[in-house]
């Protein structure tokens, strides 16, 4: 398997998904959480999903690293808080920071498009990872990533519990590799080493 899909070390890794993404995350988050790069995880989850997040995080000695409003972007993993949108902006000193907002009634949260589009505006080389999930959230942003020639790693739809998000990402970015979750982890490790 080729693993040279990234031209350089990412400025930030953005892991996104919905239904089935938790299973995918459990397969490789433990190996990624110590990479020397910021990692933001945005998965559509119910507002009461802290127990599920703890299972994915897998470290019962530390609390789940939920993103906080105006938090500085630094190396390590942060999860979008359940039921909130997450995006990235720069403050007056040009420091990249987390932005949180409450979605309108009935909107999916966190919005994958909102996170990816904001990261594409703030960072030179963000990497989007599109995991299992229903629907087309993220498709608009993946199209922008493709236009800007920014990398998108897509979970192979055949290995996804729910293939909609990977399929839709592949439709707008056919040049993006479709990989198993373990292959995605190898690509990210190689790029960050």
N, C-alpha and C positions, 0 to 999 in steps of 0.2 A: 504494500500500500504506500502510495506517495504521501508524504507528510509536509512537503514544502508549499503549502497553500498560502502562507503569510510571508509578505516581503520583508517584514521587520517585526520587532517586538511591539505588541499593542500598547497604546496609551491607556486603554481601558478595555475590559471584556464585559459585554452585556449579554446575560443569559436570559432568554425569554421563552415563555410557553404558557400552556393552559392545561387542560385535562391530559393526564399521562406524563406531564413534565416532572412531577415529583419522583416517579420511578426512575426516569432518566437521570435526574439530579443525584439521586442516591447512588447511582452507579459511578459517578465521577467527581462529585463535589469534594469529597474528602481528599482527593489527590490534587485538586486545584486551589484549595483555600490557603495554601502556603506559597503560591506563586508571587513573585515580586511585582505585582500589578494590581490596580483596583479592579474589582469584580462586582458588578451590580446585578442582582437577580430579580427579575420582574415576572412573576407567575400569577395568573388569575387564580385567586384563592378566596374562600369565604373569610369574613372578618374574624371568625372564631377559630382560625387554623393554626394557632400557636403550637399545639401538640404535634401536628403534622410537620411544621417547620423544625421543631426540635428533633424529630426522627430523621429528617434530612440532614440537619446540621451535624447530628451524630456525636456531638461533644457535650455530654451532660454536665461537665465541670464548668462550662462557660455559658453565658446567656446567648440567645439568638441575636446576631448582630443586625438589628432592625435599623434601617436608615432613619436619621433624625433631620428635621428641617434645618437648613443652613449648615449641615455637616460638611466639613472639608473632605474632598475626595482624596483618599490615601490608599496605599496598598492594602489588600485584604478584601474580604467578602462582606457585602451588606445586602440585606433583603429589603425589597419594597414592603412597607408595612401593609398588612391586609386591608383592603378597602380604600386604599389611597393611591392617587397617581404619583408617579415619581418622574422627575426630569432633572436635568443638570444645567446649571447656569454659571456665569462668572460674576463675582462680586466686584466692587469698585477697585479692588487691588488685583483684579484679574485671576483670582483664585477660584478654581472649579469647586462648586458646592452643590449639594443635594437640594432640590426644591420639591416640596410635597404639596398636594392639593387634594381636596375632597371632590370626588366625581359627582356629576349630576345624577339624579335619581335614575336607576336602572342601567347606568353605564358600567361596562366592564372595567375593573381596576385590578392592578395598575394597567394603564394603557401602554402597550408595547410600542405603538407608533410614537407616542409622546416621548418616551424614554430614548428611543433610537434617534429620532429627529433632533432632539436637544443635544445628544452626544455627538452627532455628526457636525453640529454647529460649533461645539466647544473644543473637540479633540481633533488632532491631525490624523491619527490612525486608530480609530475605535474598531473593535471586532464584535460583530453581532453573532450570537449563537441562537438559532431558532429550533426549539424543541417541540415535542408533541403538543397537540392542542386542537380544539375545535375552532372553526371560524377563520377570519382573514385579518385579525388584528396583527399589525406588523408589516403587512404587505406593502402599504404605502411607503413606509420607512425603508424597507428592503429595496424598493425601487430607487429611492434616493441614494442609498448606499451604492447600488449598482452604477448609477449615473456618475457618482463621485469616485468610482473605482475603489470603494472601501470594502474590506472582506466581510463575507457572510458565510458562516459554517452552518449547514442545514442538517438536522438529523434525518437520516435516510427514512423516508416515509414508511418503508416496509418494516422498519424496526420501531416505529412510533405507535404508541397505544391508540392515539387519535392523529391521523396523518394530515388534517386540514392545514394547519399552520406550516408544516414543512412543504407540503405540495404548493400552497399559495406563494410561499417564499421562492420556491424553485421556478414558478411560472414567470415571476418578474426579474429573477436573477438566475437564468439558466446556466451561467458560467460558474456559479457557486457550487462547491463540492457538497455532495450528499453523503454523509458518513454515519457510521454507528456512533453511539455516545463515547465508547472507548477510543475510537479513532479521533473524534473531536478532542478528547483529552490529550492524546498524543500530540496532535498538531499544536495545541496551546502550550504544552510543556516544551516542545521543541522551540517554538517562537520565543518563549520567555527564558530560555536557558542561556 
